[in-house]
Amino acid sequence: MPTQIVDTILPTTMVGSYPRPKWFDYQLLGRDVRVAFKHADHAEAYNDATKAVIHDQEEAGLDIVCDGQMCFDDYIGMIGSFCWYWYERIEGFEPAKEEHPAVLGAETISKEIALLSDWGGVINSGPVERGPIRLVDLYKIGNRYATKPLKVSVGAGPVNLAWHVYYQHYENPKELSYALAPIFNAEMKDLVAEGAEFLQFEDLGAWLPLFTGDDSDYVWIADVFNQCFVGVDAKIALHFCYGNAWGNRLEGLFPAGYEAVLPHFYDLPIDQFVLDFANREMADIDALRSLPEDKEVGIGVIDIRTSMVESPEQVADRIRRIIEIVPPERVYLTTDCGMKALPRIVATMKLKALAEGAQIVREEIA
């Protein structure tokens, strides 16, 4: 059975990123954090920002917190560093932002195409090699300030990174993804060696076969994910949502939902799937009826793509609908996706509603 992180039914957490405090305006811009933090003001501000956002989560009442990913710079899509943080620190990618490959030849500029254009593409010009990603350094900073268990977000994953690429060295997404997997595996193993117990692996590449139309792609994608997890002795969650660019989900890119994708990953050696539902009014929850008994779900019951703050009762109603399908002992409660695009005051109120809504349902089932 999945490893328990806290002795609480329906534990609350969030996906990963959190709004930066307004006063924290430093940007890494591709630098190694150990280089950037030679600037004492940057290092001090980074530490203070991480401490502040962890405090926000703990004060709101979350059971498991994240460091808020203050390393994510404020460019492209608001959450653009989700991919660019990795491109900038893995050898084999050019530093320049190119037009996104999906835009070339597009007959119409839909919302999705426009947002992908903003996101940009990258040139793969050589073999990939692990660079100064420094997840352990960032984990140590967050762990210094957390009094609750700290979950570590690891992504964008290898298949996700392969979506936005012009290939000059590797032939295709499959080849590049396999080359990237050992880099992610090494980062995750180092995190565990440092004491991390809960890793959330994030890779929207799980959706890729819906675009290629080739179900056999699920086989190699699952194998790539598996190679990232080999020898990683921790609780592992897999997060793949419907995208998030400037607070927009990219629903126009998805011809089907979780029911078409999830079963292909049931055999992965992971504990939990982290999925977004609140933004879609809990549509697709019937897909969870086939969930294996040895798997948990982290259910998005907070919509992070709107500034409207849910009431605790609204959150509780979403939870009730989930536990009619999946036993509460196998349900974690979370945000749909990262919260970086929101105003900080809104994010804190949403997390408070999450914690209070969870408590309503806990008392009902006690």
C-alpha positions in Angstrom: 0.0 0.0 0.0 1.1 3.6 -0.5 3.4 5.2 2.0 1.6 7.5 4.4 3.3 10.9 5.0 0.9 12.2 7.7 -1.5 10.4 10.1 -4.5 12.3 8.8 -7.3 11.2 6.6 -7.8 13.4 3.5 -4.4 15.1 3.8 -4.2 18.6 2.2 -1.3 19.9 0.1 -0.8 21.9 -3.1 0.8 21.0 -6.5 4.0 23.1 -6.2 4.5 26.6 -7.4 3.2 29.6 -5.3 3.0 33.4 -6.0 6.2 35.2 -5.4 6.1 37.9 -2.7 6.0 41.3 -4.5 9.3 42.3 -3.0 11.1 39.2 -4.4 11.9 40.3 -7.9 15.3 38.7 -8.5 15.6 36.4 -11.5 18.0 33.6 -12.1 17.9 34.0 -15.9 19.6 30.6 -16.4 22.3 31.0 -13.8 23.4 28.2 -11.5 21.8 29.0 -8.1 25.2 28.7 -6.5 26.4 31.5 -8.9 23.3 33.7 -8.4 23.5 33.3 -4.6 27.0 34.8 -4.5 25.0 38.0 -4.6 24.2 38.1 -0.9 21.0 40.1 -1.5 19.6 37.5 -3.9 20.4 34.7 -1.5 18.8 36.4 1.4 15.7 37.4 -0.5 15.4 33.8 -1.9 15.6 32.4 1.6 13.1 34.9 3.0 10.7 34.3 0.1 10.8 30.6 0.6 10.2 31.0 4.3 7.3 33.3 3.7 5.4 31.1 1.3 5.9 28.0 3.5 4.5 30.0 6.4 1.5 30.9 4.2 0.7 27.3 3.6 1.2 26.2 7.2 -0.9 29.1 8.5 -3.6 28.2 6.0 -3.7 24.7 7.6 -2.1 22.5 4.9 -0.8 19.1 6.2 2.0 18.8 3.6 3.7 21.9 2.2 5.9 22.8 -0.8 8.8 25.3 -1.1 6.7 27.3 -3.7 9.5 27.0 -6.3 10.8 30.6 -5.9 13.4 29.5 -8.5 10.9 29.8 -11.3 11.6 33.1 -13.1 8.8 35.5 -14.1 8.7 34.9 -17.8 6.7 33.2 -20.5 3.3 31.8 -19.5 3.9 33.0 -15.9 4.9 29.3 -15.2 7.4 29.2 -18.1 10.3 28.2 -15.9 8.5 24.9 -15.5 10.4 23.9 -18.6 13.0 26.6 -19.0 14.6 26.0 -15.6 15.6 22.6 -17.0 16.5 23.6 -20.5 18.8 26.3 -19.1 20.7 23.8 -16.9 21.0 20.7 -19.0 23.7 20.6 -21.6 22.5 20.0 -25.2 19.9 22.8 -25.4 20.5 26.2 -26.9 19.8 29.2 -24.6 17.6 31.2 -27.1 13.9 31.0 -27.1 12.6 30.0 -30.6 9.1 30.0 -32.1 7.2 27.0 -30.8 7.3 24.1 -33.3 3.5 23.7 -33.1 3.0 27.3 -34.5 4.8 26.5 -37.7 2.3 25.8 -40.4 -0.7 26.4 -38.1 -3.7 27.5 -40.3 -5.4 29.5 -37.5 -4.0 31.1 -34.3 -6.2 29.6 -31.6 -5.8 30.4 -27.9 -3.7 27.3 -27.5 -1.4 28.1 -30.5 -1.0 31.7 -29.2 -0.1 30.5 -25.7 2.4 27.9 -27.1 4.0 30.7 -29.2 4.4 32.7 -26.0 5.9 29.7 -24.3 8.4 29.2 -27.1 10.6 26.4 -28.5 14.2 25.3 -28.0 16.9 23.8 -30.2 18.5 20.6 -29.1 21.9 20.9 -30.6 23.9 18.2 -28.8 23.9 15.3 -26.4 22.1 16.1 -23.1 24.2 16.0 -19.9 23.2 16.7 -16.3 24.1 20.3 -15.3 23.7 22.4 -12.2 20.0 21.7 -11.6 20.5 21.9 -7.8 17.2 20.4 -6.6 19.0 19.3 -3.4 20.2 22.8 -2.7 16.7 24.2 -3.1 15.2 21.3 -1.0 17.6 22.1 1.9 16.5 25.7 1.9 12.8 24.8 2.0 13.4 22.0 4.6 15.1 24.5 6.9 11.8 26.5 7.3 9.1 23.8 7.1 7.6 22.5 10.3 5.2 20.2 8.3 6.3 17.5 5.9 7.8 19.0 2.7 6.8 17.6 -0.7 9.3 18.2 -3.5 8.1 18.9 -7.0 10.3 17.4 -9.8 9.5 18.6 -13.3 8.9 19.3 -16.1 9.7 15.7 -16.9 11.6 14.3 -19.8 8.7 13.7 -22.2 7.3 17.2 -21.4 10.6 18.7 -22.2 10.7 16.9 -25.5 7.4 18.5 -26.7 8.9 22.0 -27.5 12.1 21.0 -29.3 13.7 21.5 -32.7 15.8 18.3 -33.2 19.4 18.8 -34.4 21.0 16.0 -32.4 18.4 13.5 -31.3 15.9 12.2 -33.8 12.6 12.6 -32.0 10.8 13.0 -28.6 11.3 9.3 -27.8 15.1 9.4 -28.2 15.5 12.6 -26.3 13.2 11.5 -23.5 15.2 8.3 -22.9 18.4 10.4 -22.9 16.9 12.7 -20.3 15.6 10.0 -17.9 18.9 9.3 -16.2 19.2 13.0 -15.3 15.9 13.0 -13.5 16.7 9.7 -11.8 19.9 11.1 -10.5 18.2 14.3 -9.2 15.5 12.2 -7.4 18.0 9.8 -5.9 20.1 12.7 -4.5 16.9 14.3 -3.0 16.2 11.0 -1.2 19.7 10.8 0.0 19.3 14.2 1.5 16.2 13.1 3.4 13.3 13.9 1.0 10.4 11.4 1.5 7.7 12.6 -0.9 8.5 13.5 -4.5 6.0 14.7 -7.0 7.1 13.9 -10.6 5.5 16.2 -13.1 5.3 15.4 -16.8 2.5 16.4 -19.1 4.0 14.0 -21.6 1.5 11.5 -20.4 -0.9 13.2 -22.8 1.4 13.0 -25.9 -0.2 9.9 -27.5 -3.5 11.8 -27.8 -1.7 14.1 -30.2 0.3 11.5 -32.1 -2.7 9.2 -32.4 -0.5 6.2 -31.7 -1.4 4.2 -28.6 2.0 2.4 -28.8 3.6 5.7 -27.6 2.1 5.0 -24.1 4.5 2.0 -23.8 7.7 3.9 -24.2 6.4 6.9 -22.3 5.6 4.7 -19.3 9.0 3.1 -19.7 10.7 6.5 -19.6 8.8 7.4 -16.5 9.8 4.1 -14.9 13.5 4.8 -15.7 13.2 8.0 -13.8 11.9 6.1 -10.7 14.3 3.2 -10.6 16.0 3.0 -7.2 14.2 6.0 -5.8 13.1 5.0 -2.3 10.4 7.6 -1.6 6.7 8.2 -1.9 6.2 9.2 -5.6 3.3 11.0 -7.1 2.8 11.6 -10.8 1.2 14.9 -11.7 -0.1 15.7 -15.2 -2.8 18.3 -15.6 -4.4 20.1 -18.6 -1.6 22.6 -18.8 -1.3 26.1 -17.3 -0.3 29.2 -19.2 -1.1 32.6 -17.7 -3.9 30.8 -15.7 -5.3 29.1 -18.8 -5.7 25.4 -19.3 -5.1 24.3 -22.8 -8.3 22.3 -23.2 -8.3 22.7 -27.0 -5.3 20.5 -27.3 -6.9 17.5 -25.6 -9.3 15.3 -27.6 -10.0 13.1 -24.6 -9.6 13.1 -20.9 -8.1 11.1 -18.0 -10.3 8.1 -18.8 -8.2 7.6 -22.0 -4.8 8.1 -20.4 -4.7 6.9 -16.8 -5.0 3.1 -17.4 -1.7 3.1 -19.4 0.2 4.2 -16.3 -1.4 2.0 -13.6 1.6 -0.4 -13.6 4.1 2.3 -12.8 5.9 1.9 -9.4 4.3 5.0 -8.0 1.9 5.7 -5.1 -0.3 8.5 -6.4 -1.8 10.3 -9.4 -2.2 14.0 -9.0 -5.0 15.2 -11.2 -7.0 18.5 -11.8 -10.8 18.4 -11.5 -12.0 21.7 -9.9 -11.5 23.8 -13.0 -13.7 21.4 -14.9 -16.5 21.1 -12.3 -15.3 17.6 -11.4 -15.9 16.3 -14.9 -14.2 13.0 -15.6 -14.1 11.7 -12.0 -15.7 8.5 -13.2 -12.3 7.7 -14.8 -11.2 6.9 -11.2 -13.5 3.9 -10.9 -10.8 1.7 -12.5 -8.1 3.0 -10.2 -6.1 0.0 -8.8 -6.4 -0.6 -5.1 -2.7 0.0 -4.5 -2.9 3.6 -5.9 -3.9 6.9 -4.3 -5.2 10.0 -6.0 -4.3 13.6 -5.2 -7.5 15.4 -6.3 -7.5 19.0 -7.4 -10.4 20.6 -5.5 -9.1 24.2 -5.8 -9.3 25.9 -9.2 -6.1 27.8 -9.6 -7.0 29.3 -13.0 -9.4 31.8 -11.5 -9.1 34.4 -8.8 -12.5 33.5 -7.4 -12.0 32.1 -4.0 -14.0 28.9 -3.2 -16.0 28.6 0.0 -15.1 25.7 2.4 -18.5 24.2 1.7 -17.9 24.3 -2.0 -14.6 22.5 -1.5 -16.3 20.0 0.8 -18.9 19.2 -1.9 -16.1 18.5 -4.4 -14.5 16.1 -1.8 -17.8 14.3 -1.2 -18.1 13.6 -4.9 -14.7 12.1 -5.0 -14.9 9.8 -1.9 -18.1 8.3 -3.4 -15.7 6.8 -6.0 -12.3 6.4 -4.2 -12.2 5.5 -0.5 -11.1 8.5 1.6 -8.1 6.5 2.9 -6.6 6.8 -0.6 -7.4 10.4 -1.3 -5.2 13.4 -0.9 -6.6 16.9 -1.5 -4.7 19.5 -3.5 -4.9 22.4 -5.9 -5.5 21.7 -9.6 -2.0 22.9 -10.6 0.6 25.4 -9.4 -0.6 28.7 -8.0 2.1 31.0 -9.4 -0.2 33.0 -11.7 -2.5 34.0 -8.8 -2.2 37.1 -6.5 -0.7 35.9 -3.3 -3.6 37.0 -1.2 -5.9 34.9 -3.3 -3.6 31.9 -3.1 -3.6 32.1 0.7 -7.4 32.3 0.9 -7.8 29.4 -1.5 -5.5 27.2 0.6 -7.5 28.2 3.7 -10.7 27.1 2.0 -9.0 23.9 1.0 -8.0 23.1 4.6 -11.4 24.1 6.0 -13.3 22.1 3.4 -11.3 19.0 4.2 -12.0 19.4 7.9 -15.8 19.6 7.2 -15.6 16.2 5.4 -13.3 14.6 8.0 -15.9 15.4 10.7 -18.6 13.9 8.6 -16.9 10.6 8.1 -15.3 10.4 11.5 
